[in-house]
Amino acid sequence: MKPRLFLIAGAVILAVVWTVLAREWSDKGCSSGQGYALVLTKVGGPDDHEGCQQGLDGPQFTDAYTG
């Protein structure tokens, strides 16, 4: 296969994984944008004790999530 095809396939796979992990953050109360950012900053999906709780300015990250 051509290297360009591998690059495209890799990019698609990376986008799918990033979206799945961002959805896990969304399931724990985070907004979509926060979910995508948290995947990058926390390097993956949430642990059992991580999530977002409603704050004055919208959902806020917490490491004491009780969902």
N, C-alpha and C positions, 0 to 999 in steps of 0.2 A: 504494500500500500504506500501511497505517497505521504510524505511528511505533513503536507498541508491537510490531508484528510484526518490524520492523527490529531493534529492541532484543533481542528474543528470538533471532532468527536470528544476530545478532552475538555474543550470549553463547554460543550453541551452537558456533559456529565457533571462538571463542576457547578454549572448553573442549577442543575436539578438537585444536587446534594445541598447546595446553599439554600435553595427554596424549601426543601424538606426540613432542614434544621431551623430555618426562620419560622416555619409553621409551628414547630415545637415551642418556640418562644411565644408565639401568638396564642397558643393553647394555654399558656400560663399567664395570660393577661396583658402581654406586651402588644403595642401597636405593630403593624407590619414593618414600618421603617425601623423601629427599635429592634425588631426581630432580626432583620438583616444586619444591622450594626452590631448587635450582640453576638451573632455568629462569628463575626470577625474579631471583636474585642475579647470574647471569652473562649475563642477557638473551639466552637462547636455548639451543641445543644445545651439546654439547661440541666443542671443537676437537680436532685429532688428538692433541695432547699432554695433554689434560685427561681426567680420569676419577676413579675411586675404587679404592683398594687396601686390602686387609684390614689393620686395625689392632687394637689390644687391645680397643677398644670397638666393633668392627664396621667397616664400610667408612668410609674417610676420604678426603676430596677431595685430589687431588694434581694439580699442573700438570706433572708429569713421568711421566704414565701410560705404561706400556709394554705393557699388556694382552696 
